[in-house]
């Protein structure tokens, strides 16, 4: 079969619905999907019946409400389509009630205090805007997940709320411009997914990779990424075979996997899809990560999605390409060709600038994880300081507006919005800035801080919500303007003046920029997850998110607890794994080598007493000293981990990890990595960085 023949063959998409549903049912369902109208139970029954028939024809035996709890992964409970028949056989059936609502046991999912452990009831509710699909003989129905009391226990519900908040406020802006009739504004995302592929047999021998997803020990190999020969290089046959199978599985599920290539680090690669609506893109990215791992296993590989699996080489991100468009096909972040379009574009542009400046802490905390703390600020990732890259030309346009001066670009003119024409410029008038956390790339913004293994939901919730808030304030001003053109011009001008501090087109890796950003511009530098997460409970952030109905106060407080607890548990697991490996593998291996050296010295002395054995003696002394340091380091870290367990307050735990656990982990690793450089490979207990990075 060709790709067009099997693409989306496992998806109950619009084509299938149109072919299998009665016209009135199909029309009613489309109204629900496009306009959010309530779905009648009779319609749900008809949809469920058609969905069941289609799924069974395609080999499905079960159905599940597929949801995204606050674990960061997906969850599913399978139920069979079978029902008993009077003659002793079975029939395959599925009701509208089962389609619309499920009731999984919610007792073991994170709730952050929203519910007691003994309160097990939770509900899943069908999201008809995201198509159902078949995975492993199971019909998966994308759903939201909430508690018995109605609190959101998932990432999808707040994401849908944030999309609705953005839609509501953007429509107000478009209305004051008096443009074409627009019924809906939607955010769209294209998440570029980076990942590592390593040999599965080697992975099994690295307990740090098995338990934590990253290497906790490892000396740098003689060759890393210095030659830059892997980036966009010829794809190795074993990797290409993996990519071919991955593409096929993704395409069957209607996931628009488009681009594949080698990334900068050895064994690192990237997959990029075509844009789709934000909640659908989020669902698809969760599926993509799951399928990446499954397909890798079939090829004797392991797909690593940790943000920094190897020290000293590139980590993996997930560049979140975000834009907003109307149901009439207009990208609101694309420069137009008329005064009306120019002014509208500039208003939305500066609204994003203001949102990123005012809510830089929300954007930073939306990507805060234990893994991403190791990546942000490294050579392949933006720093923890949030800034916006606009490029020279667009920055010059904004400067001209701010100062009411002529724009000396492609056309020399004085800009007065709504009267004069903005100079026409193409989408790619400037180079890309890969060091910027938030870069304008022609008709979208690329938020580069999202970690490889993270859900994109959190980043887009905060992005949608913060932009919605700024658009709300702007709409309040413009709707009450006596002189619209003058008010609009002043609004854009004043916004630029007040928030230009967040615009930076230079090198984000330069240490001087961090000093300038923090000391001169007053931008935030939230370097660790505990620092960043604490800002979620700031009054300005809570007020904004609550006012738009994206979260309740209880939901916000629960997410602070859940995310910080996840951070603390992740680091604790890493610390205990380090202790275990150091004591049971590394130190015994080094001791074995020391014993071998000592035996060699004794043998040489017995054969020729005059031999000095300087090499062996120096090596024994050095490794013996390192062994003592490693043992002391493991003991020190063990005591710190035991002390961590006595701390009840989760905020205090986060502080103890930053100030106590992480420095001790770094010291233990340094000693172990130095010992690796002095120990022959025959004695070293597990595969090295060279083995892992260059074996595929």
Number of C-alpha atoms within 10 A of each C-alpha: 6 6 11 10 9 15 19 22 17 22 23 23 16 12 10 15 19 14 11 18 18 14 12 10 21 19 14 16 24 19 14 16 16 13 11 12 12 11 17 13 13 13 19 20 19 19 23 20 20 20 24 23 16 19 25 18 10 15 14 20 19 23 25 23 29 24 26 24 21 22 17 18 16 16 14 16 15 14 13 15 20 14 12 10 10 8 6 6 9 12 11 16 16 23 18 17 13 17 25 20 16 19 18 17 14 22 16 10 16 22 25 21 14 17 19 10 13 9 13 16 15 21 21 23 21 20 21 19 18 20 17 24 24 24 19 10 16 22 31 25 25 25 27 26 29 21 22 14 11 10 18 25 30 26 24 26 23 25 26 20 18 27 24 22 23 28 21 19 23 26 20 17 21 18 15 14 18 9 12 9 12 14 13 17 24 20 23 23 26 23 29 23 24 26 25 25 24 23 21 17 12 17 19 14 13 21 18 21 20 12 13 17 22 21 21 24 26 21 19 18 13 7 12 20 14 10 9 13 15 20 17 14 12 11 16 12 10 12 18 14 12 20 20 12 16 20 23 16 22 20 21 21 25 20 24 20 20 12 12 20 19 23 22 24 23 25 20 23 23 19 21 18 20 14 18 19 19 26 24 19 23 25 22 22 24 20 17 22 20 14 18 23 17 15 20 22 15 11 15 15 23 22 22 25 26 26 29 27 24 25 17 16 20 22 29 32 28 28 24 24 21 24 23 24 19 19 13 12 9 13 20 24 23 23 22 21 13 16 17 18 19 20 25 23 19 23 23 22 23 23 25 22 26 24 24 26 23 17 21 23 25 25 26 28 25 25 26 30 25 22 26 26 18 17 26 27 20 18 16 19 24 24 25 26 23 27 27 24 26 25 22 13 16 18 17 15 19 21 18 18 23 20 12 14 14 15 21 14 14 10 12 10 16 16 21 19 23 20 12 15 20 25 21 14 15 10 13 11 13 14 9 16 20 18 23 28 26 28 24 23 21 19 19 21 24 25 24 24 29 30 29 25 25 25 25 28 27 22 22 26 26 27 25 28 29 30 24 27 21 23 26 21 12 22 20 14 14 19 14 11 14 9 9 16 17 13 16 21 21 16 17 22 21 15 18 23 15 12 17 21 18 23 21 21 18 13 14 26 18 12 12 10 17 19 14 12 21 13 11 11 13 12 21 19 19 21 17 20 24 27 19 23 25 16 19 20 15 12 9 12 19 18 14 17 24 16 14 21 14 26 23 18 13 14 20 19 17 19 23 21 21 19 23 25 19 18 21 25 15 16 21 20 15 22 23 17 18 24 23 16 19 22 16 12 14 24 23 17 22 25 16 15 21 22 13 15 18 16 12 14 20 14 12 15 14 11 10 10 11 9 11 12 15 10 10 16 15 11 17 21 12 14 23 17 13 19 22 13 17 24 18 13 23 25 16 19 24 19 12 19 21 13 14 19 10 9 13 9 10 17 18 12 23 24 14 18 21 16 10 18 25 18 13 20 22 14 16 26 21 19 20 25 16 15 24 23 14 14 17 12 12 9 16 21 18 19 16 19 20 16 14 19 20 13 13 17
